Amino acid sequence: CFKMNIRTATKDDIPTLIDFRFSYLHDDVGELTPEQTEKLNKQLPDYFDRHIGQDFTAYIAEENGEPAAVIFYITIEKPANTHFINGKTAVLMNVYTKEKFRRQGVASSILHRLIADAKADGVTCIDLSATRMGKPLYLKNGFVVRGNGSTEMRLEL
């Protein structure tokens, strides 16, 4: 039985977040070029260092201390409109579960925690660009497709 701990990442988790980012990108777009790898290795540590605890949150699911899955969550304040009446929105990205932990409800569990936290923080909608593998997860959790057959999805909170 999967006994998971879901927690928010700290700056001490930056190496883990970078590993999960590369794993996600590899699954999504395939092998990266050396130039892409170099640029990502330069940008990611700096980005995480500047944004964790500000407008960026990563949720990590762990089993016995081993990271099993992550979700990146970026909050954005925009001028309000009828879909985000208070201007607080979020973008979900890099939802990734290690292969040996897939099909066990890990991503759903993290997503539920994130949605609850977002509601408590007054976020009015969460946008994302779904991968083929992730789309059923989001549909099951209330996200709706935006546009004609697009992978762009939104959950109104």
C-alpha positions in Angstrom: 0.0 0.0 0.0 1.3 3.4 -0.9 2.0 5.5 2.2 2.8 9.0 0.8 3.8 12.3 2.4 2.9 15.4 0.4 4.8 18.5 1.2 5.8 21.8 -0.3 9.4 22.0 -1.6 12.0 24.2 0.0 15.2 25.6 -1.5 16.9 22.4 -0.2 14.8 20.5 -2.8 16.2 22.5 -5.8 18.3 19.5 -7.1 15.2 17.2 -6.9 13.0 19.8 -8.7 15.7 20.1 -11.5 15.8 16.3 -11.8 12.0 16.1 -12.1 12.0 19.0 -14.6 14.4 17.1 -16.8 12.4 13.8 -16.5 9.2 15.6 -17.4 10.9 17.3 -20.4 12.4 14.0 -21.6 9.0 12.3 -21.5 7.2 15.3 -23.1 9.7 16.3 -25.9 12.3 13.5 -26.0 16.0 13.8 -25.8 17.3 17.3 -25.2 20.3 18.7 -27.1 23.5 19.5 -25.2 22.8 23.2 -25.7 19.3 22.8 -24.3 20.6 20.9 -21.3 23.3 23.5 -20.7 20.8 26.4 -20.8 18.3 24.5 -18.5 21.1 23.7 -16.0 22.0 27.4 -15.9 18.5 28.8 -15.6 16.6 26.3 -13.4 18.7 26.7 -10.1 18.5 30.4 -10.3 14.8 30.4 -11.1 14.0 28.1 -8.2 16.2 30.0 -5.8 14.5 33.3 -6.7 10.9 32.1 -6.9 10.4 29.4 -4.2 8.4 30.9 -1.4 7.4 33.8 -3.6 5.2 33.1 -6.6 6.3 29.4 -7.1 5.4 26.4 -5.1 6.3 22.8 -5.9 4.4 19.9 -4.2 6.4 16.8 -3.7 4.9 13.4 -2.9 7.3 11.0 -1.2 7.3 7.4 -0.1 9.7 6.6 2.7 11.6 9.8 1.9 11.9 9.0 -1.9 10.4 11.6 -4.2 7.7 9.9 -6.2 6.0 12.8 -8.0 5.9 16.6 -8.2 3.7 19.4 -9.4 4.9 23.0 -10.1 2.4 25.7 -9.2 2.9 29.4 -10.2 0.6 32.1 -8.9 0.0 35.2 -11.0 -1.8 38.4 -10.2 -3.5 39.9 -13.2 -6.0 42.7 -13.8 -9.3 41.2 -12.8 -11.9 40.1 -15.3 -15.1 38.0 -15.0 -13.1 34.7 -14.9 -10.7 35.8 -12.2 -12.6 38.5 -10.4 -9.9 39.2 -7.8 -7.0 38.9 -10.3 -5.4 35.8 -8.6 -4.7 33.0 -11.0 -2.3 30.1 -11.2 -0.5 28.0 -13.7 0.1 24.3 -13.1 3.0 22.7 -14.8 5.5 19.9 -14.7 3.1 17.3 -13.3 5.3 14.3 -13.2 5.2 10.9 -11.5 8.2 8.5 -11.6 7.2 5.4 -13.6 7.2 2.9 -10.7 4.7 5.1 -8.8 2.3 5.7 -11.7 -1.3 4.4 -11.8 -1.5 4.5 -7.9 -3.3 7.8 -7.5 -0.2 9.8 -6.6 -0.8 12.7 -9.0 -4.4 12.9 -8.1 -3.5 13.2 -4.4 -1.0 16.0 -5.0 -3.5 17.7 -7.3 -6.2 17.6 -4.6 -3.8 19.1 -2.1 -2.8 21.9 -4.5 -6.5 22.7 -5.4 -7.4 22.9 -1.7 -4.5 25.2 -1.0 -5.3 27.3 -4.1 -8.9 27.8 -3.0 -7.7 28.7 0.5 -5.3 31.3 -1.0 -8.1 32.9 -3.0 -6.9 31.7 -6.4 -9.9 31.9 -8.8 -8.7 29.7 -11.7 -5.8 27.3 -12.5 -4.6 27.1 -16.1 -2.4 24.4 -17.6 -1.3 22.8 -20.9 -2.1 19.1 -20.7 0.0 16.3 -22.1 -1.7 13.4 -23.7 -1.0 11.3 -20.6 -2.1 14.0 -18.1 -5.4 15.1 -19.8 -7.6 12.3 -18.3 -6.3 13.3 -14.8 -7.3 16.9 -15.3 -10.7 16.1 -16.8 -11.4 13.7 -13.8 -10.6 16.6 -11.5 -12.9 19.3 -13.0 -10.6 21.0 -15.5 -12.3 21.8 -18.9 -10.7 22.1 -22.3 -10.4 25.6 -23.6 -10.8 25.9 -27.4 -11.2 23.3 -30.1 -9.4 20.2 -29.2 -6.7 22.2 -27.5 -4.6 20.9 -24.7 -5.2 24.2 -22.9 -7.4 23.6 -19.9 -8.8 25.5 -16.9 -10.3 24.8 -13.5 -12.5 27.5 -12.2 -12.3 27.7 -8.4 
